[in-house]
Structures are given as structure tokens and as C-alpha cells.
Amino acid sequence: MTGAAFFDLDRTLLPKASGPALSAAMRQTGVVSARMPGESLLFGYFNLLGESLGSIALARQAVLVAKGRPSDAFDEAALLAADVLEPMVGPFARMLIAEHKEAGRPVVLATTTPEHLVLPLAERLGIDAVIATRYEVGEDGRFTGRNDGHFVWSMGKIAAVREWAQEEGIDLDQSFAYSDSIYDAPLLRAVGNPGAVNPDPRLQALAIAARWPTLHFDTSPGVLKLPVLGMELQRAVTLLSRPEVFPYAKFTIRGAENVPATGPAIMVGNHRSYFDVVAMVVAMNRTRRTARFLGKKELFDIPGVGSFFRAGGGISVDRRGDDPDSPDAFAAAVRSLAGGEIVAMMPEGTIPRGIEFFRPGMSGFPGAARLAHLSKVPVIPFAITGTEKVWPRSSRIPRVTNLLGRPEVTVTFGEPVELKYRSVPRDMERIFDAITSMLPDEVREPARPTLAELALTYPDGRVPEEDRWFAVDGE
């Protein structure tokens, strides 16, 4: 026996209720003449907080609207609604559907919404089967005003799913189920692999207690969105990270308009300080975008900090393996780009220390060019300066007492890099050249440092004897 993948519809495959689109299509085709009482209020509540007994009561009464109408009376409305609903399905939902199908699992839409209204949408999404509320059709070919079988909600949904699974030879222990609603807890508990998608507050609490994964089909897996607000954690952090929150630094952000307002992109920049993270958070607030930042695995291994980075959309890169570009991180980045997100990285891999901090030019891993060759999305260079004066590598914390002579921190976003797509190493050089071209002269061609300046680039502030010759004071 094999497993299947069961998807709820509203607030799961779709980010919000399908009801308004279905209702509008039915009014447009003339099968209904007016809205149901309280419809707008109930759907508004549903979109914000999830299912309620009121919205389900409305769904139960809908069968009476169809009473006496021919069984094909709603077909045109279902097609019109599918035109509206299909584009609303999140990119990561489509990828997950494809992955389940590639694994040989039937993909099943399990929804309270009437079957005759969702069949066109299910067909367009490549869904293999639909388990939905069916309206009874009499011998005269008209709806009777009664349900044919289960009202597919809560215990009725799991009963319908069990019946279908038995008929099709599906093992629920090997199956997956995805839903937003606490009322689908019976279904989620019945399968071996439950997933809480855009969960309502009660399902969120259950998912935490049961250690079920929480997903959002409009963002990469693992990215946290704040309950009720529906806002990414990273976006909330950027909104709170105003320049005035860091009074010991002065920020200048240039070229934010070069970051695409929508769609995928690869952002690539230099690395000078631990404070680069703060600088990029402040800069990303100007772009109104979030990004999936690649970072060293060591950061993600720190208790608490690593979980926060993952929830914020970070991608852990393990460069201790055989592949310096970390295949797992590369796959996650490819997935993010396919979902229309921005992927950001600092290909130097770590903050240059010692002599390397003062060498002209840049060098590092070619992952950005590899991603660009595979995805053909824009590559946006960014250049950071001044962060090393706020938080030198020799210091455990930023220089927060420097309030009078605040160092200037600059983040500059450049225009997309023109790549040739013939050679990964050569295109990586073009990316590095684009980054360094935005740096000021004193950073692009730094003067030979003093011993004190060289010491600031080492974690313990001590210059190894073999490197002292490089400093002006060491001659």
C-alpha cells in the first residue's frame, strides 16, 4: 500500500477563502441573485482567524440554494471561479504537489466546498482526486436540497477520507495531510505526516504541542509568519529595525530601487563585520522585500540563535563537506528562487581577517554564479562599508558607546550584473567586479594598515607573529 497527499482548500492551497470568488461567479452567471446574509463579515473573519462555526453554518445552508436547479447549473460559475482562484495558489504549494506526484502519491483535494464548484480548479492544479461535499441529484437531474454522503468537514471529512482510502488501497500511516483549521485535527492526526499550513491560532498551538511542521505556501519551508498578522518574522524585524534603534551608527542606503519589487533575484555582496547583518536588515527595509540569506552552519548551530535565523528565512550552509557550495543549501536556494523569492549571500564565506582584509578585490565561492546560470534571474550586487568601524572582528560586541563620532555605514545596491552565461568562474568574476566597483577608493585599494588596524581584523585582537611584517608598524 502507498500513501496519498491530502490538501485542504481554503487558507491552505489558497491563502484565503474561496467563497467570495465562488459567490461572485454564481451571481455573474445568474444562478444566485444576491449575497447570503452576513457573507462578507464571515469571510472577513475566516480570512483573518480561520474557520468558525458561523462560516460552517453558512456552508451547510448552501445546499438549499441549489435545490431544484439542474445538476449542471453551476458549471459555468465553477469555471469562472477557477480563473480567479488558480492564480492565488502559492508557488510552494504547486511545488509540493509536484513533489508528491513525482514520489508516486496521489494528490487529493479534501474540502468542505461543494464538489461541483471545485472540480475545474482541481483539474487545473493536476489534482488526482477530490473528496468534497456532494449535493444529491434526483432522478429528474436536479439538486434535491440534501447532501449525498458526508458533509466533508471535521469528523465528516476524516470519515470521507477513510472511506476513499479504503476503496483506493491507501495507507494513511504513509500519507500526508495539510490544513489550516483546528477542525481538521482529526484528519491531521490520522495520517503519518501532518502539516499545519497557515494555521489558525488553535491549530498553531496544537502543532507546537504535537511538533507538527508549520508551513506557508507563499514562502519557503521553515519561514515563520506571525499569527493573525500574516507577516514574515523577517519583515517584522526589518520594520522595527529603524536607523534610530542603532544610535551608535549612521546609515546611508543607496540604490534600493535596483532591487526588484517582485519576483526572484540573487543579491550578492561583500562581508566586513558582524554588523553587516544589522546593516542589511536596515537596508532591506528600504526595499520592502524579504530575502533568504545564506549563512555559515556554525551560526545556525548556536542554540536559540539558529532557530531564529531559520524562522527568519536563513539558509544554513555547511562548507565542511566535500562540496564547498553545500548541496543542501544550493537546493534550498533554487527552491526559493523558483517560488519568486530573493536569495542573498556573501560569497567570501566569512569576514576576511588579517592580511586578506586589506587585499584589493574579492574572492570566494562561485555559488551565486551557479545559481544565476541555473535560474537566469537578475543578480543584484550590493556593497557594504563602515560596519567594521562599528563592530570590528576583535570586539565581542558593537561599539555602542560611540555616540558622538558615529561611523557611517553604507549599503549600496547596484544595477543587475550583465552575465554571459558561458563560464561560471568568469561570471563570478563579473559579480565580484560589480561589487568592488561600488566600494570607495580607500576600501577598493586600501592603504597598508598599521599594526593596530591589522589587530582589529582578528577575533582576539592579536596579530600572529608571521603576519606582523604586513603592518606599517611592523616594518
C-alpha positions in Angstrom: 0.0 0.0 0.0 1.1 3.5 -0.7 0.3 6.9 0.9 -1.5 9.9 -0.5 -1.3 13.6 0.0 -4.5 15.3 1.2 -4.8 19.1 0.8 -7.5 21.3 2.3 -8.5 24.2 0.1 -9.3 27.5 1.9 -6.4 29.1 3.7 -4.3 26.1 2.7 -3.9 25.7 -1.0 -5.5 29.2 -1.3 -4.2 32.0 1.0 -7.8 32.9 1.9 -11.4 31.8 1.4 -12.6 30.6 -1.9 -16.2 31.7 -1.0 -16.1 35.3 -2.3 -14.8 34.2 -5.8 -17.4 31.4 -6.0 -20.2 33.7 -4.8 -19.2 36.4 -7.3 -19.1 33.8 -10.2 -22.5 32.5 -9.3 -24.0 35.9 -9.2 -22.3 36.7 -12.6 -23.8 33.6 -14.2 -27.2 34.3 -12.7 -27.6 31.1 -10.6 -27.9 33.2 -7.5 -29.1 36.8 -7.3 -27.8 38.1 -4.0 -25.2 37.6 -1.3 -26.1 35.3 1.6 -26.8 37.3 4.8 -23.6 38.0 6.7 -21.4 36.7 4.0 -18.8 39.5 3.9 -18.4 39.5 7.7 -18.0 35.8 7.9 -15.5 35.6 5.1 -13.5 38.5 6.6 -13.3 36.7 9.9 -12.3 33.5 8.1 -9.5 35.2 6.2 -8.1 36.6 9.5 -8.6 33.9 12.0 -9.8 30.8 10.2 -12.9 28.7 10.3 -15.7 29.4 12.7 -19.0 27.7 13.5 -20.7 30.6 11.8 -18.9 30.0 8.5 -19.6 26.3 8.6 -23.3 27.0 9.3 -23.3 29.2 6.2 -21.7 26.3 4.2 -24.3 23.9 5.4 -27.1 26.1 4.2 -25.6 26.5 0.8 -27.2 23.1 -0.3 -30.6 24.7 -0.1 -29.6 27.4 -2.6 -29.0 24.7 -5.2 -32.4 22.9 -4.6 -34.4 22.5 -7.7 -31.7 23.6 -10.1 -30.3 21.4 -12.8 -27.1 19.5 -11.8 -25.1 21.4 -14.4 -26.4 24.8 -13.4 -23.2 25.8 -11.6 -20.7 24.5 -14.2 -20.1 27.9 -15.8 -19.7 29.6 -12.4 -17.2 26.9 -11.4 -15.1 27.6 -14.5 -15.2 31.4 -13.9 -14.2 30.9 -10.3 -11.3 28.7 -11.3 -10.0 31.6 -13.4 -9.8 33.7 -10.3 -8.7 31.1 -7.8 -5.9 29.3 -9.7 -3.5 32.3 -9.7 -4.0 32.5 -6.0 -2.4 29.1 -5.3 1.0 29.8 -3.8 4.1 28.7 -5.7 5.4 26.5 -2.9 2.0 24.7 -2.9 2.5 23.9 -6.6 6.0 22.6 -6.0 4.8 20.4 -3.1 2.0 19.0 -5.3 4.6 18.1 -8.0 6.9 16.5 -5.4 4.2 14.3 -4.1 3.2 13.2 -7.6 6.8 12.5 -8.5 7.0 10.3 -5.4 4.1 8.3 -6.7 1.5 9.6 -4.2 -2.0 10.5 -5.4 -2.8 14.2 -4.6 -6.2 14.6 -3.1 -8.2 17.8 -2.5 -10.2 17.3 0.7 -12.6 20.2 1.2 -15.9 21.2 2.6 -16.6 23.2 -0.6 -19.1 21.5 -2.9 -17.6 19.1 -5.4 -19.3 20.6 -8.4 -17.8 24.0 -7.7 -14.1 22.9 -7.2 -13.7 20.2 -9.9 -12.4 22.7 -12.5 -9.8 24.2 -10.1 -8.7 20.7 -9.1 -8.2 19.7 -12.7 -6.1 22.8 -13.5 -3.9 22.1 -10.5 -3.3 18.5 -11.6 -5.0 17.0 -8.6 -5.8 13.3 -8.9 -8.9 13.1 -6.8 -11.5 15.3 -5.0 -13.1 14.5 -1.7 -15.7 17.2 -1.2 -19.3 17.7 -0.1 -21.6 16.4 -2.8 -25.1 17.6 -3.4 -27.7 14.9 -4.0 -29.2 14.8 -7.5 -32.7 13.4 -8.0 -34.0 11.2 -10.8 -35.1 14.4 -12.6 -31.5 15.6 -12.8 -32.0 18.4 -10.3 -30.5 19.0 -6.9 -32.7 17.8 -4.1 -31.5 20.2 -1.4 -29.8 17.4 0.5 -26.2 16.2 0.7 -25.2 13.0 -1.0 -23.0 11.4 1.7 -20.9 13.2 4.2 -20.8 16.9 4.8 -17.0 16.9 4.4 -16.0 18.9 7.5 -14.2 17.8 10.7 -15.3 14.3 11.6 -17.3 14.1 8.3 -14.0 14.9 6.4 -12.0 12.2 8.1 -14.9 9.7 7.6 -14.9 10.5 3.9 -11.1 10.3 3.7 -11.1 6.9 5.4 -13.7 5.6 3.0 -11.8 6.8 0.0 -8.5 5.5 1.3 -10.1 2.0 1.8 -11.5 2.0 -1.7 -8.2 3.1 -3.3 -5.9 1.0 -1.2 -4.2 4.0 0.5 -2.3 3.6 3.8 -3.0 6.7 5.9 0.1 6.0 8.1 2.2 6.7 5.0 0.1 9.7 3.9 0.5 13.4 4.2 -2.3 15.9 5.1 -2.2 19.7 5.1 -4.7 22.1 6.6 -5.1 25.4 8.3 -8.0 24.6 10.6 -8.3 23.1 14.1 -11.4 21.4 12.9 -9.2 19.3 10.6 -7.3 18.0 13.6 -8.9 14.5 13.2 -7.5 14.3 9.6 -4.1 15.5 10.6 -3.9 13.0 13.5 -5.0 10.2 11.2 -2.0 10.5 8.8 1.6 9.7 9.4 2.8 13.1 8.1 0.6 16.1 9.2 1.4 19.7 8.2 -0.2 22.8 9.7 -0.5 25.3 6.8 -1.2 29.0 7.7 -2.7 27.6 10.9 -5.4 29.3 12.9 -4.4 30.2 16.5 -5.8 26.9 17.9 -4.1 24.7 15.3 -0.9 26.6 15.8 -0.9 25.7 19.5 -1.7 22.1 18.7 1.1 21.9 16.1 3.6 23.3 18.6 2.5 20.7 21.2 2.4 17.8 18.7 5.6 19.0 17.0 4.0 19.1 13.6 5.7 21.3 11.0 4.2 24.7 10.3 4.1 25.7 6.6 3.1 28.7 4.5 2.7 28.1 0.8 3.7 31.6 -0.2 7.1 31.4 1.5 10.0 28.9 1.7 9.6 26.0 4.1 10.6 26.8 7.6 9.9 30.6 7.3 7.8 31.8 10.2 4.9 34.1 9.7 3.3 35.9 12.7 -0.1 34.5 13.6 -3.1 36.7 12.7 -0.8 39.4 11.2 0.3 37.0 8.4 3.6 38.8 8.3 7.0 37.2 7.9 9.2 37.4 11.0 11.9 38.9 8.9 9.7 41.6 7.6 8.5 42.4 11.2 12.2 42.7 12.3 13.1 45.0 9.4 10.1 47.2 10.2 11.3 47.5 13.8 15.0 48.0 12.8 14.9 51.7 12.2 18.2 53.5 12.0 17.4 55.3 15.2 17.4 52.0 17.0 21.2 52.0 16.5 22.3 55.5 17.6 26.0 54.5 17.5 26.0 54.2 13.7 24.9 56.5 10.8 23.3 54.7 7.9 23.3 55.6 4.2 21.3 53.4 1.9 21.7 53.8 -1.9 20.2 52.1 -4.9 17.2 50.4 -3.2 15.3 50.9 -6.4 17.6 48.4 -8.1 16.1 45.6 -6.0 13.1 44.2 -8.0 9.8 44.9 -6.3 8.5 41.5 -7.2 9.9 38.2 -8.5 13.1 36.3 -7.9 16.6 37.8 -7.7 20.0 36.9 -6.4 21.7 39.5 -4.2 25.4 39.2 -3.7 27.7 41.4 -1.6 30.9 41.7 0.4 31.4 40.8 4.1 33.3 43.2 6.5 31.8 42.8 10.0 29.3 41.0 12.2 27.4 44.3 12.0 26.7 43.5 8.3 23.6 41.7 9.4 22.2 44.8 11.0 23.2 46.9 8.0 21.3 44.6 5.6 18.3 44.5 7.9 18.1 48.3 7.8 18.7 48.3 4.0 16.1 45.7 3.3 13.5 47.8 5.0 14.0 50.3 2.2 13.4 47.7 -0.5 10.2 46.3 1.1 11.3 42.8 0.3 12.5 39.9 2.4 15.3 37.6 1.4 16.6 34.1 2.1 20.1 34.8 3.4 22.8 32.1 3.2 24.9 31.8 6.3 27.5 29.6 7.8 26.2 26.4 9.6 28.1 27.4 12.7 25.7 30.3 13.2 22.7 28.0 12.9 24.2 25.6 15.4 24.0 28.2 18.2 21.1 27.4 20.5 18.2 29.9 20.1 20.1 32.0 17.5 20.0 29.3 14.9 16.2 28.7 15.3 15.7 32.5 15.0 17.8 32.6 11.8 15.8 29.7 10.3 12.5 31.2 11.2 13.6 34.4 9.6 14.4 32.7 6.4 18.0 31.9 6.7 19.6 29.0 4.8 22.4 27.1 6.6 25.5 26.4 4.5 27.8 23.6 5.6 31.1 24.2 3.9 32.9 21.5 5.8 31.7 18.8 3.4 33.1 17.8 0.0 31.1 20.3 -1.9 32.1 23.9 -0.9 28.8 25.3 -2.2 26.8 22.9 0.1 24.3 20.9 -2.0 21.5 21.2 0.6 21.8 24.9 0.8 22.0 25.2 -3.0 18.8 23.1 -3.4 17.0 25.4 -0.8 18.2 28.5 -2.7 16.9 27.0 -6.0 13.6 26.3 -4.4 13.3 29.8 -3.0 14.1 31.4 -6.4 11.5 29.1 -8.1 9.0 30.4 -5.6 9.7 34.0 -6.6 11.8 35.0 -3.6 15.1 36.8 -3.2 18.2 34.8 -2.3 21.1 36.8 -0.7 24.7 35.7 0.0 28.2 36.9 0.9 30.3 34.5 -1.2 33.5 35.3 0.7 32.0 32.9 3.3 33.5 34.6 6.3 34.8 38.0 7.3 38.3 38.4 5.8 40.9 38.6 8.5 44.4 39.8 8.8 46.2 40.4 5.5 43.2 39.3 3.5 41.0 42.1 4.9 43.3 44.6 3.2 43.9 42.9 -0.2 42.3 44.6 -3.2 39.5 42.8 -4.9 37.3 39.9 -3.8 37.4 36.2 -4.0 35.1 33.4 -2.7 32.8 30.6 -3.6 31.0 30.6 -7.1 27.6 29.6 -5.8 26.0 32.9 -6.9 27.1 32.4 -10.5 26.0 28.8 -10.4 22.5 29.8 -9.2 22.3 32.5 -11.8 23.3 30.1 -14.6 20.6 27.7 -13.5 17.8 30.2 -12.8 18.6 33.1 -15.2 17.2 35.6 -12.6 18.7 39.0 -12.1 21.9 39.3 -10.0 21.9 42.4 -7.8 25.3 43.3 -6.3 25.5 45.1 -3.0 28.4 46.7 -1.3 28.8 47.3 2.5 31.3 49.7 4.0 31.8 51.1 7.5 30.4 48.2 9.5 33.9 47.2 10.6 34.2 50.5 12.5 31.0 49.8 14.4 31.8 46.2 15.2 35.4 45.2 14.5 36.2 41.5 14.5 38.4 41.9 17.5 35.4 43.0 19.6 32.8 40.8 21.2 30.0 43.4 20.9 29.4 46.5 18.8 30.9 49.8 20.0 27.6 51.1 21.3 29.1 54.0 23.3 30.4 55.7 20.2 27.5 58.2 20.1 29.4 61.4 19.2 31.6 60.3 16.4 29.3 57.8 14.8 30.8 55.8 12.0 29.0 55.9 8.7 27.6 52.6 7.5 26.8 52.5 3.8 24.9 49.8 1.9 24.7 50.3 -1.9 22.6 48.2 -4.2 23.8 48.2 -7.8 22.1 47.5 -11.1 21.8 43.9 -12.3 25.1 42.4 -13.3 25.4 41.6 -17.0 26.4 37.9 -17.2 27.4 36.0 -20.3 26.3 32.5 -19.0 29.2 30.8 -20.7 31.5 30.3 -17.8 30.6 30.1 -14.1 34.1 31.3 -12.9 34.1 34.2 -15.3 30.6 35.3 -14.4 31.6 35.1 -10.8 34.4 37.5 -11.5 31.9 39.8 -13.1 29.8 39.7 -10.0 32.9 40.4 -7.8 33.9 43.3 -10.1 30.4 44.8 -9.8 30.6 44.7 -6.0 34.1 46.2 -5.7 33.2 48.9 -8.2 30.7 50.3 -5.7 33.3 50.5 -2.9 35.0 53.8 -2.1 38.7 54.1 -3.1 40.0 53.6 0.4 38.3 50.2 0.6 38.8 49.1 -3.0 42.6 50.0 -2.8 43.3 50.1 0.9 46.5 51.6 2.3 48.9 49.3 4.1 47.4 49.1 7.7 49.0 49.9 10.9 49.6 47.2 13.4 46.6 48.4 15.4 44.3 48.3 12.3 45.5 44.8 11.5 44.8 43.7 15.0 41.1 44.8 14.7 40.6 42.1 12.0 41.5 39.2 14.3 38.9 37.7 16.7 41.2 38.0 19.7 42.8 41.3 18.6 46.2 39.6 18.4 48.3 39.6 15.2 50.2 36.4 14.6 54.0 36.9 14.5 54.1 35.7 10.9 51.7 38.5 9.8 53.3 41.4 11.6 55.5 42.2 8.7 52.4 43.3 6.7 51.7 46.2 9.1 53.3 49.6 8.7 54.4 49.4 12.4 55.8 46.0 11.8 58.4 47.0 9.2 
